[in-house]
Amino acid sequence: MRKLIITALMAAVALPAAASAQSQGELRRDRQDIHRQQRELDQARRTGDRHDVREERRDVREARQEYREDLNDRNRRWGRNDWNDWRNRNRSVFARGVWQAPFRYTPFRPGLRIAPAYYGPRYFLADPWRYHLPPAAYNQRWVRHYNDLLLVDVRRGVVIDVIRNFYW
């Protein structure tokens, strides 16, 4: 009996953590659910009555809402320094290498407007997932500036975030 209670307690503690994690597979299943609900809505429009169409619209709306919530949960889990522990374990990925820019180093801060030469396509970080960084939003790019990493709004040229000494 004691083993059963201990096992139940362990499962109760571990289950919420496992249930809250949103993997790419779960997000893909949410998108598939949206597509399935949309097909059912289209079918109801062709053959059903107003009540069926209303019900299917509600199902599509709920599937989209669930997807948005799961996506927000996944993005919210990324903390400011999540990449830091990973960097310490995988030093070779963050190796400085030979990197020269045609301009001198300038310590940028968030909110500062910078010239397009600093965030040209040549300096974009093409694979932020390799460094365990969050994906950049629309019209934003991760840009390398010497050993720093800048998140820049490429439409306006404004620095949104700065991670100093990102590379070794």
N, C-alpha and C positions, 0 to 999 in steps of 0.2 A: 504494500500500500504506500509505503514511504517513497519508494522508487517512482511510482506512478505520479505522486504529487510533485516530486522534484522534476520529473520529465514534463509535466503539464506546465509548471512554472517557467521552465526553460523555454518551452515552446511559446508561451504567452509573451515572454520578453523578446524573443527573436522574431516572431511573426510580424509585428508592426514595422520593424525596420526593413524586413524583406518586402513587405507589401508596399512601402512608400517609395522604394527605389524604382525609377522609371528608366528602363533601358531603351535602346534604339528599337529592339524587337517589340516592346510594348507600344511604343509610339507608332511603329509601323502597323501593328494590329488595330490601333485606334483609327489610323487613316483608312485602313481597309474597311473598318466598320462604317466610317462616314460614307465611303463609296457604296457599300451595300445598302445603307439606309437611303442614299440618293437614288439608287436603282429602284428600290421599293416605292419611293415617292413618285418616280416617273411612271411606274406601273400603275399606281393608284390613280394618277392623273388620267391615264388612258382608259382604265376600266372601272375605276371605283366611283363612289359617290363623294359628296362634299365631306362627310364625316371621316371617310378613309383618308382623304387627302390631308385634312387637318391633323389627323393622328400621325400620319407619316411625316408631315412637316415638323411636328413636335419631336419625333424620334431623331430626325436629322439635326435639329437644333441641339438636342441633348447630346448627341454623338460629337458634334463640333465643340460643345462646351467642355465635354470630358477631355477631348484632345487638348484644348487650350490649357485646361487645368493641369494635365499631366506634363505638358511642355513647360509651363511656368514652374511646376515643382522641380523638374529636372534643372532648369536654369537657376532657380533659387538656391539649390544645393551647392552651387559653386561659390566658395568663399574667396575672400580677397587673396589669400596665400595658399590656396590648394595646390598650386604648382610647386611650392617651395619644398615640401617633403619629397616630392617626386624628383625634383632637380637634384637634391642631395643624394638620392639613390642612383641616378642616371647622369652622372657628371659629363659623360662623353657627348650626350645630346646637346648640352648647353656649352660646348667648347667654343671659345672665342673665335678661333681660326684667324685667318688673315682677312680683315674687313677694314677697308679704307673708304672714306667719303670725301667728296671734293670740297668739303666745308669743315670748319673747325667744330669741336664739340661745344654745344650750348645746353646748359641744364634747363629743360622745359618744365613747365608746371601746368596743371589742368586749367582750362579757360583761356589759355594764350592762343592767339592766332599766329600761325606760322606760314612761311612761304611754301608754294607747291614743290620747290626743289627738295624740301626735307621729306616729303611724303609721296614722292613719285613712285610709279610702279616698280622701279628697280629696288626699292627698299621695303616693299610689302612683305609681310610674313605670310607665305603661301600656305603653310600648314600649322595653324595655331593648335590643333588637336594633338600634334606631336609633342607639344610642350605642356599639355593639359591646361590650356587657356580656354576661356569661354569663347564661343563664336562671336565675331563682331556683328553688330546689327547692320541694318540697311544703310548704305552710304558711310560705313565706318570700316577702317582697316587697322590691323596691327602693323606698326611700322618700326623697323629697327633704326635706332640712332646711337651709333657706337655700341656701348654695352647696355644701354637703356632700351626699353620697349615702350612705345607710345601707342595709345589708341586714339586715332585721329578721325574726325568727321571730314571725309575727303571732299564733300560738297562745299563746305565753308572754310576748311582749313583750321579748325579749332581742335586743340588737344583736349581730349576727354579724360584720359587717364594716363598715368606715367608709372612704370615699374622700373625703378632704378637698379642698376647692377644686375640685370636679368641674366646676362651671359657672364661666364667666368673670365 
